[in-house]
């Protein structure tokens, strides 16, 4: 293994170690550099070869979490292209993601309203990326005008994030109830967006 490959592997180990420490009791601000280094199996001094400080690691974690969500959306689109319903498939994929990566989603939820201005801004950027991708997908798949597609995307993202927060520590049966409810709510939003377009057309 080359030195560069080893460096990338160690950096990855630090990121995964930090995520593993973010359970229901702990946020980014409550974990220490030494804890992360110990969980990653490296000396604390080695940490600085990869990150300037714990805050830089935190911002990297937010970026990783946002990227994971965008990849999730792309995965859902592939399922939809194979014949799945848009809303049902998207929500099911999202719930699977939360179950498998609860600390990743927990990070976004916590830091969205956390005490760190930098972390809040980073999460907001990731949510905005998510909104933009959903807006673009909505326009391409439904033909809705940009303004309405964007409002629909914002409403849907807020609903899904709220449902995710509720489902995070829920049982399987509770998660199903949450998923069923948010699917219905998302259909209300989609129908409302379609009605808004029709009313605008009829008013011309």
N, C-alpha and C positions, 0 to 999 in steps of 0.2 A: 504494500500500500504506500502511495506517495505521501509526502508531507502535506500537500494540499488536501488530499483525500482524508487524511487523518484529522486535519484541522476542521474540515466540514463535518466529519463524523462527531467530533467532540462538541462542536457548536450545536449540532442536532441533539446530542445527549443533554446539553444544558437546557435547551428549549423544552424537551420532553420532560425533564426533571422538574422544571418550573411548573409546567402544566399539571404534573402529578401532585404537586403540593397545594394546588388551588381547589380544595374541597369545599363543602357547604359551610365550613367554619372560617375559611381563610381567604383573604383577598390579596392582590398584588402588594399592597402596602404593608402587609403583615408577614411577608416571607423575607428572609435575609439572604444575603449573598452566600454566607457560609452554608446555610441549609441547602441551597440550590447546588452548590459545589459538591457537598457530601452526597446528595441524591444522584448527581451525575457521575460520581466516582472520580472526581478530579480534586486537585489541591485548590484552595481559594485563590491563590496567586495566579493559577492558570486561567481563571475566569476572565481576567483582564486582557487576555490575548484575543478574546472574542467579543466582549462587550465593555464599554467604557465604565458602566455602573449598572446597578439593579434597575434604574429607570429606563435605560436604553434597552435592557432585556424586556422590560414590561411593554414598551412600545412595539418591540418585535413580536411579542406574544399577541398583542392586539392585531397587528398586521397578519399574523398567521391565522388567527381566528377568523378574520374577515375573508381571507383567501379561501379558507375551508368552506365558508358559507357560499361564496361565489361558485366554488367547484361543485357544491351541493346542488345549486340551481342548474348548473350545466348537466349534472347527472340526472336531475329530474326531467330536463328537456329531452334527454335521450330516451327515457322511459315513456314520455308523452309521445315522442315520435314513433315509438313501437306500438302505440295504440292505447295508452293510458289516458284517463281523463285529466285535464290540466290541473284543476284544483285538488281533486282527490289524490292524484299522484304526487303533487308538490307537497301536500301536507304529510302524507305517509313517509315520503323521503326525508322531510324535515324531522319528523318524530324519530325515525330510525337514527338520524344523525345525533339528536340529543341523547338518545339512549347509549350510543356508542362513544360519544365525545362530550359527556356532560360538563366536564371542567372547561372545555373550550367555549361552550355557550355560556357557562356560568361567568366566565371572564368578561364577555361582552356585556352581559346584564349588569354585573357589579360596577364595572368601570364607566358605563354609560352615565351613571349618576354618582360616581365616586368623588373623592375629594381632590384628586389630581386633575388640574386643568389640562395638562398635556394628554393624559389618558382619555379624558372625556372627549377632547377634540379628535383624538385618533379613532375612537369608537364611532363618533359621529361621521367621520370620513368614510369608514367602512360601511356604515348603514347607508350613506349616500351612494356609494358604489353599488350597493345592493339595489337601491331604488332605481338608479340609472339603468342597470341591466334589466330589471323587471319592466321598466317603462319601455325600453327598446324592444323587448320580447313581446310585450302587449301590443305595441304598434304594429310589429311585423306579423303577428298572428291574428289580430282582430281588425286592424285598420282604424282603430280609434285615433282621433286627433291627439297631438302631443299633450296638450294641457290636461285633458281628461285622463289620458293614459297615465300621466305622471301623478295626478291626484289619486287615481285608483291604486297605483303602485305603492304610494306612501301609506294609504289606508290599509292595504293588505299587509305590508311589512310590519306596521304597528300591531295589527291583529295577531299575526303569526308570532312575533316576538313576545307578546303578552301571553299567548297560549303556550309558548315554549317555557316561559317562566313558571307557569302553573304546572306544566307537565314534568318539570325537571326532576323533582323528587317523588313523583307520583307512582302508584302501582300500574301494572299493565292495563288493568280494567279502567282505572282513572284516566290514563293517557288516551285510551280509546274514546272515552266520553269527551275529553277535551278536543281530540282530533275531529270527532263527528260535529261538535258544536262549531269549531272554527271553520270547518268546511262549509257549513251552512251560512255562517257570517260572511265568508268570502264570496259566496254566490250572491248574497244580498248586495255586496259592494259591486260585483261585476254587473249584475242586473241594473243597479242604479246608474252605473257609468253608461250602459247602453241606452237607458231611458233618457239620460241627460243629452246624449247625442240626438236622439229622435226628437226631443222637445226643441232643441236648437234648430234642427232642420225644419220642423213644422212652423216655427216662428218666423222663418224668412219670408 
